Amino acid sequence: MLTGFVLPGGSATEQLEQAVLAERSGWDGVFVPELAYGVDAWSLLAAMAARTERIRLGTLLTPLPWRRPWKVASQVATVDQLSGGRAILAVGVGAIDTGLPSTGEETDKRLRAIRMDEGIDLIRTLWDGGLSYHGEFYDFECEGDGLIRAVRPASGRIPIWVVGVWPRPKSMRRVLRCAGIIPQYEDEAAGPDDARAVRAWLTGQGAGPGLDMVAEGETPAGDKAAATAQVTPWVQAGCTWWIENRWQMPEGTTDPTAVVRERLAAGPPVAAGG
């Protein structure tokens, strides 16, 4: 099991220092949300790439239907080059119920899903050195491959993780085209047994054990045994990454940055037998 931390916010400087602390404390990855307006995710990740040596760096997540795919491809490949091949791109259709500003973005879920599928294909085309892509929503044509070569990923093939809604077959089939799944369970009380069902379905569809599957939650900073007990069932169910979050701060918190730093400094949870 690999462990990551999705930073809940703060200034660019604060988040950069948190990434440095995460690497020093043994975490395997740092992730940041990509917001409609806020600290720019890929500028921040580029700075993290320059200040770290080991941890993986990515978004949780990029609302791909609201972005120009060729721009995303450029930004991610740039971070991948600066980090020596440590970038991860996590994508979803975008959430319209989490404070999205009124910007005129597409809100129809079916159209967002089509845009996301095309966006994934276009990004892969560019990273593989392709010069041309034509879809229903996106057209890209480039004469000469000098610019394309300049932004080829350092890692060869940057992992793309995608949200997969379980148990919706159409959403889940999209996962088979990617390197990882961020499961979204229709059952709000979903647990490790649901994750096990997701892994079994993916395996039955031909996905290998190398396809990453994410579990996300909060573990205590000061109780390693409790943290182990919490994450172990998810690992046993087939999850390959545990992503720690702090979306909800403890009641009475006056310094959210201190809460995040405390959890980062305590180090990642360890699964039993890991």
C-alpha positions as CSV (number, residue, x, y, z in Angstrom):
1,M,0.0,0.0,0.0
2,L,1.2,3.5,-0.9
3,T,0.1,6.5,1.2
4,G,-0.8,10.0,0.1
5,F,-2.2,13.2,1.6
6,V,-4.6,15.5,-0.2
7,L,-3.9,19.0,1.1
8,P,-7.2,20.8,2.1
9,G,-6.0,24.3,1.2
10,G,-4.0,27.2,2.5
11,S,-1.6,29.6,0.7
12,A,0.8,28.3,-1.9
13,T,3.7,28.8,0.5
14,E,2.0,26.8,3.2
15,Q,1.1,23.9,0.9
16,L,4.6,23.8,-0.5
17,E,6.1,23.5,3.0
18,Q,3.5,20.8,3.8
19,A,4.7,18.8,0.8
20,V,8.3,19.0,2.0
21,L,7.2,17.8,5.4
22,A,5.2,15.0,3.8
23,E,8.2,13.7,2.1
24,R,10.4,14.0,5.2
25,S,7.7,12.1,7.2
26,G,7.5,9.1,4.9
27,W,4.4,9.7,2.8
28,D,4.4,8.5,-0.8
29,G,2.4,11.2,-2.5
30,V,0.9,14.7,-2.1
31,F,-2.2,15.7,-3.9
32,V,-4.0,19.1,-4.3
33,P,-7.5,20.0,-5.5
34,E,-7.9,21.8,-8.8
35,L,-10.3,24.6,-8.1
36,A,-12.2,27.0,-10.4
37,Y,-10.5,29.9,-8.6
38,G,-7.8,29.5,-6.0
39,V,-4.2,28.5,-5.7
40,D,-3.2,27.1,-9.1
41,A,-2.8,23.4,-8.8
42,W,-0.1,22.8,-11.4
43,S,2.0,25.8,-10.6
44,L,2.0,24.6,-7.0
45,L,2.9,21.0,-8.0
46,A,5.7,22.4,-10.2
47,A,7.1,24.1,-7.1
48,M,6.7,21.0,-5.1
49,A,8.6,19.0,-7.8
50,A,11.5,21.4,-7.4
51,R,11.6,21.0,-3.6
52,T,11.1,17.2,-3.3
53,E,12.9,14.2,-4.6
54,R,10.7,11.1,-4.0
55,I,7.0,11.7,-3.5
56,R,4.4,11.4,-6.2
57,L,2.6,14.6,-7.1
58,G,-0.9,15.1,-8.5
59,T,-4.4,16.5,-8.3
60,L,-7.4,15.2,-6.5
61,L,-8.9,16.0,-8.8
62,T,-8.9,17.8,-12.1
63,P,-12.4,18.5,-13.5
64,L,-11.4,17.6,-17.0
65,P,-14.6,18.7,-18.9
66,W,-14.0,22.3,-17.7
67,R,-10.3,22.4,-18.9
68,R,-8.7,22.5,-22.3
69,P,-7.2,19.0,-22.6
70,W,-4.1,20.1,-24.5
71,K,-3.4,22.6,-21.7
72,V,-3.8,20.0,-19.0
73,A,-1.5,17.7,-21.0
74,S,1.2,20.4,-21.2
75,Q,0.9,21.2,-17.5
76,V,1.1,17.6,-16.3
77,A,4.0,16.7,-18.6
78,T,5.8,19.8,-17.4
79,V,5.5,18.7,-13.7
80,D,6.5,15.2,-14.8
81,Q,9.7,16.5,-16.3
82,L,10.5,18.7,-13.4
83,S,9.9,15.9,-10.9
84,G,11.7,13.2,-12.9
85,G,8.6,11.2,-13.6
86,R,6.5,11.6,-10.5
87,A,3.3,13.1,-11.8
88,I,-0.2,11.6,-11.5
89,L,-3.3,13.1,-13.2
90,A,-6.6,12.3,-11.4
91,V,-9.7,13.3,-13.4
92,G,-13.5,13.5,-12.9
93,V,-16.5,15.2,-14.5
94,G,-16.5,18.0,-11.9
95,A,-18.8,18.6,-9.0
96,I,-21.5,21.3,-9.4
97,D,-22.5,21.1,-5.8
98,T,-19.3,22.1,-4.1
99,G,-19.2,25.9,-4.6
100,L,-18.6,26.1,-8.3
101,P,-18.6,29.7,-9.2
102,S,-21.1,30.9,-11.9
103,T,-18.7,30.7,-14.9
104,G,-20.9,29.3,-17.6
105,E,-19.3,25.9,-17.5
106,E,-21.1,22.8,-18.9
107,T,-23.3,21.3,-16.1
108,D,-25.0,18.5,-18.0
109,K,-23.5,15.3,-16.7
110,R,-23.8,13.3,-20.0
111,L,-22.0,16.0,-21.9
112,R,-19.4,16.3,-19.2
113,A,-18.8,12.6,-19.4
114,I,-18.3,12.7,-23.2
115,R,-15.9,15.6,-22.8
116,M,-14.0,13.7,-20.2
117,D,-13.7,10.6,-22.4
118,E,-12.4,12.8,-25.3
119,G,-10.1,14.7,-23.0
120,I,-8.5,11.5,-21.8
121,D,-8.0,10.3,-25.4
122,L,-6.6,13.6,-26.5
123,I,-4.1,13.8,-23.6
124,R,-2.9,10.3,-24.2
125,T,-2.5,11.1,-27.9
126,L,-0.3,14.1,-27.2
127,W,1.8,12.3,-24.6
128,D,2.4,9.5,-27.1
129,G,3.6,12.0,-29.6
130,G,0.5,12.3,-31.7
131,L,-0.1,15.4,-33.7
132,S,-3.8,15.1,-34.5
133,Y,-7.1,14.4,-32.7
134,H,-10.7,15.0,-33.8
135,G,-13.7,14.3,-31.6
136,E,-17.2,15.6,-31.1
137,F,-16.0,18.4,-28.8
138,Y,-12.3,18.7,-29.3
139,D,-10.2,19.2,-32.4
140,F,-6.4,19.4,-32.2
141,E,-4.0,19.6,-35.2
142,C,-0.3,20.4,-34.9
143,E,2.1,20.9,-37.8
144,G,5.6,19.7,-36.9
145,D,6.4,17.7,-33.8
146,G,9.1,20.0,-32.2
147,L,6.7,21.3,-29.6
148,I,5.2,17.9,-29.0
149,R,8.6,16.4,-28.4
150,A,9.5,19.2,-25.9
151,V,6.7,18.2,-23.5
152,R,6.9,14.4,-23.7
153,P,6.5,13.0,-20.2
154,A,9.7,12.0,-18.4
155,S,8.0,8.8,-17.1
156,G,7.0,7.7,-20.6
157,R,3.3,7.2,-19.6
158,I,1.9,9.3,-16.8
159,P,-0.7,7.5,-14.8
160,I,-4.3,8.8,-15.2
161,W,-6.7,8.0,-12.4
162,V,-10.4,8.4,-13.0
163,V,-13.5,8.5,-10.9
164,G,-15.5,5.3,-11.3
165,V,-19.0,5.2,-10.0
166,W,-19.8,1.8,-8.5
167,P,-21.8,-0.2,-9.6
168,R,-22.6,1.7,-12.9
169,P,-21.1,-0.3,-15.8
170,K,-20.6,2.7,-18.2
171,S,-18.6,4.6,-15.6
172,M,-16.7,1.6,-14.6
173,R,-15.7,0.7,-18.1
174,R,-14.0,4.0,-18.4
175,V,-11.6,2.9,-15.7
176,L,-10.3,0.1,-17.9
177,R,-8.8,2.7,-20.2
178,C,-6.9,4.3,-17.3
179,A,-4.2,3.4,-14.8
180,G,-6.3,3.8,-11.6
181,I,-9.7,4.3,-10.1
182,I,-11.0,6.7,-7.5
183,P,-14.1,4.8,-6.5
184,Q,-17.3,6.7,-5.9
185,Y,-19.8,4.4,-4.2
186,E,-23.6,4.9,-4.7
187,D,-24.0,3.5,-1.2
188,E,-22.9,6.2,1.2
189,A,-22.2,3.6,3.8
190,A,-19.8,1.7,1.5
191,G,-16.9,-0.1,3.1
192,P,-14.1,-2.5,2.3
193,D,-16.5,-5.2,1.0
194,D,-17.6,-2.7,-1.7
195,A,-14.0,-2.0,-2.6
196,R,-13.5,-5.8,-2.9
197,A,-16.4,-6.0,-5.3
198,V,-14.9,-3.2,-7.4
199,R,-11.6,-5.0,-7.6
200,A,-13.3,-8.3,-8.5
201,W,-15.3,-6.6,-11.3
202,L,-12.1,-4.9,-12.7
203,T,-10.2,-8.2,-12.5
204,G,-13.1,-10.0,-14.3
205,Q,-12.9,-7.4,-17.1
206,G,-9.2,-8.0,-17.6
207,A,-7.6,-5.4,-15.4
208,G,-4.4,-6.5,-13.8
209,P,-3.3,-6.0,-10.2
210,G,-1.2,-3.0,-11.3
211,L,-4.3,-0.9,-11.8
212,D,-4.3,1.4,-8.8
213,M,-7.4,1.7,-6.5
214,V,-7.7,4.5,-4.0
215,A,-9.3,4.5,-0.6
216,E,-9.6,7.8,1.2
217,G,-10.3,8.8,4.8
218,E,-9.0,10.1,8.1
219,T,-6.7,8.2,10.5
220,P,-5.6,9.5,13.9
221,A,-2.2,11.1,14.3
222,G,-1.5,9.8,17.7
223,D,-2.7,6.2,17.5
224,K,-0.8,4.0,15.1
225,A,-2.6,0.8,16.1
226,A,-6.0,2.5,15.3
227,A,-4.7,3.8,12.0
228,T,-3.5,0.3,11.1
229,A,-6.8,-1.2,12.0
230,Q,-8.6,1.3,9.8
231,V,-6.6,1.0,6.6
232,T,-5.8,-2.8,6.7
233,P,-9.3,-3.9,5.5
234,W,-9.1,-1.6,2.5
235,V,-5.7,-3.0,1.5
236,Q,-7.0,-6.5,1.9
237,A,-9.9,-5.6,-0.3
238,G,-7.5,-4.6,-3.1
239,C,-6.8,-0.9,-2.6
240,T,-3.3,0.1,-3.5
241,W,-3.3,3.7,-2.2
242,W,-4.6,5.2,1.1
243,I,-5.2,8.9,0.7
244,E,-5.4,10.8,3.9
245,N,-7.7,13.8,4.0
246,R,-8.7,16.6,6.4
247,W,-11.7,18.1,4.6
248,Q,-13.5,18.5,8.0
249,M,-11.5,20.0,10.7
250,P,-12.2,19.1,14.4
251,E,-14.7,21.3,16.1
252,G,-13.1,24.4,17.6
253,T,-10.1,24.3,15.3
254,T,-8.5,27.8,15.0
255,D,-5.4,26.8,13.0
256,P,-6.2,24.3,10.2
257,T,-2.6,24.4,9.0
258,A,-1.4,23.1,12.4
259,V,-3.9,20.2,12.2
260,V,-2.5,19.2,8.8
261,R,1.1,19.6,9.8
262,E,0.5,17.5,12.9
263,R,-1.0,14.6,10.9
264,L,1.7,14.8,8.2
265,A,4.5,14.8,10.8
266,A,3.1,11.7,12.5
267,G,3.8,9.8,9.4
268,P,1.5,7.6,7.2
269,P,-0.7,4.7,8.4
270,V,0.8,1.3,7.9
271,A,-1.3,-1.7,7.0
272,A,-1.0,-4.9,9.0
273,G,1.8,-7.0,7.5
274,G,3.0,-4.0,5.5
